[in-house]
Amino acid sequence: MKKLLATAASVLLVNLSALAQGTIQLQNIGPGLNAPVRDPSGALVGAGAPYTIELLAGTTAVSVAPFATPVTTTTWLAGGYFGVSDFGGSDAARVLPGFAPGSFPFLQLRAWNNTGGITSFDAAVAVGQAYPPSPGFQLQLGGGLSGLGHTGDPPWPAPPLFGMPTGWTFLAIPEPSTVVLGVLGAAALLLRRRSTGSFNP
């Protein structure tokens, strides 16, 4: 009977751990982490800046993708730090569906200027308010934490973005219409050069 109960308990624990979702603090500062971000002018992003950060994750460096329900933060503290309040506290831990507690997913960040109520990266691209993604990285050990946390009982603390590389600066992505105009202009110059060149002796 004891063997049966032990087996049932272990099966239950395995099933519960399989259902558990990993959690992360979507912030770029913490014990052992210091990766401030700069705005398009090269200055450290200031407190309350109008930028949204979105997290992408994957099991490999080339499989990172945004979540169906975006994992984002818009909270900025002075000095280029996001995901922290004016009083130094963290935003709530974010659940990463499909990633188990204790795992070390590959991560990437992308950002946009949310002025005018822009709520998605694609919408920001369409109006020229998006920025190229950050360099990709894998979550690392740090601050005494090992892998993603979880909200179970007892909860495991969610780590900040350990492993995030320093030096990310927002650079504007041109609007699609601007890109098209640029390509058409370049094509016109090439055609003009060919047509004028054909009359040279």
BAVOKE-423998 format. One line per 2 residues: number of its first residue (from 1); for each residue x, y, z of C-alpha. Coordinates in steps of 0.25 Angstrom, whole numbers. Example, Ala and Ser with C-alpha at 12.3 -4.5 7.8 and 13.67 -1.06 7.14 Angstrom:
<vexmis>
1) 49 -18 31; 55 -4 29
</vexmis>
This chain:
<vexmis>
1) 0 0 0; 11 10 4
3) 18 7 -10; 5 10 -17
5) 3 23 -10; 18 27 -12
7) 16 24 -27; 3 31 -28
9) 10 43 -21; 22 43 -30
11) 13 42 -43; 4 54 -37
13) 17 62 -35; 22 60 -49
15) 8 63 -55; 8 76 -47
17) 22 80 -51; 18 78 -65
19) 7 87 -64; 15 98 -56
21) 19 110 -65; 32 117 -63
23) 32 131 -58; 42 143 -60
25) 44 157 -56; 44 166 -68
27) 55 175 -64; 69 178 -67
29) 75 181 -53; 76 173 -41
31) 87 166 -32; 97 162 -43
33) 90 169 -54; 93 182 -60
35) 89 184 -75; 83 199 -77
37) 77 203 -90; 80 215 -98
39) 70 223 -106; 72 227 -121
41) 80 240 -117; 90 230 -109
43) 85 235 -96; 81 225 -85
45) 66 224 -85; 59 233 -74
47) 49 230 -64; 35 229 -70
49) 39 228 -84; 29 224 -94
51) 35 211 -99; 29 197 -98
53) 38 185 -96; 33 172 -101
55) 40 158 -98; 42 147 -108
57) 46 133 -104; 50 120 -110
59) 56 107 -107; 68 110 -117
61) 74 124 -121; 67 123 -135
63) 53 119 -130; 50 131 -121
65) 36 137 -124; 26 146 -117
67) 16 140 -108; 1 139 -112
69) -2 148 -101; 10 158 -101
71) 19 158 -89; 22 173 -88
73) 26 185 -79; 25 200 -80
75) 31 203 -67; 44 211 -67
77) 53 216 -56; 64 226 -59
79) 77 221 -64; 72 212 -75
81) 65 202 -66; 52 196 -69
83) 42 187 -61; 45 194 -48
85) 36 204 -41; 40 218 -36
87) 42 212 -22; 52 201 -27
89) 42 190 -27; 39 180 -38
91) 28 178 -47; 20 165 -44
93) 26 152 -49; 22 149 -63
95) 17 135 -67; 24 129 -79
97) 14 119 -85; 21 106 -90
99) 34 108 -82; 36 100 -70
101) 41 105 -56; 56 103 -55
103) 58 104 -70; 68 113 -77
105) 61 118 -90; 67 127 -100
107) 62 141 -100; 61 154 -108
109) 55 167 -106; 48 177 -116
111) 43 191 -113; 35 202 -119
113) 31 216 -115; 17 215 -110
115) 13 230 -112; -1 231 -119
117) -6 218 -112; 3 208 -120
119) 1 195 -114; 8 185 -123
121) 21 184 -130; 15 182 -143
123) 6 194 -142; 19 202 -138
125) 26 197 -150; 15 202 -159
127) 17 216 -153; 32 216 -152
129) 32 215 -136; 39 201 -135
131) 53 198 -132; 62 186 -136
133) 62 175 -126; 72 173 -116
135) 84 163 -117; 78 149 -114
137) 83 142 -101; 81 130 -92
139) 76 132 -78; 87 129 -68
141) 89 126 -54; 90 139 -45
143) 86 145 -32; 85 131 -25
145) 74 128 -35; 74 116 -44
147) 65 116 -57; 51 121 -58
149) 43 123 -45; 29 118 -43
151) 17 122 -35; 14 109 -28
153) 14 105 -14; 25 108 -9
155) 28 119 -20; 41 119 -27
157) 46 134 -29; 45 138 -43
159) 59 143 -48; 61 156 -56
161) 68 155 -70; 81 149 -65
163) 90 148 -77; 84 161 -84
165) 96 167 -92; 99 182 -89
167) 99 192 -100; 85 191 -106
169) 82 205 -113; 69 208 -120
171) 71 211 -134; 58 214 -143
173) 53 204 -153; 48 212 -165
175) 33 211 -169; 30 201 -180
177) 26 213 -189; 40 219 -187
179) 47 206 -190; 38 205 -203
181) 41 219 -207; 56 217 -205
183) 56 204 -213; 49 211 -224
185) 59 223 -224; 71 214 -225
187) 64 206 -236; 62 219 -244
189) 76 224 -242; 81 211 -247
191) 72 212 -259; 76 226 -262
193) 91 222 -261; 89 211 -271
195) 81 219 -281; 91 231 -280
197) 103 221 -281; 98 215 -294
199) 100 228 -302; 114 229 -298
201) 124 226 -310
</vexmis>
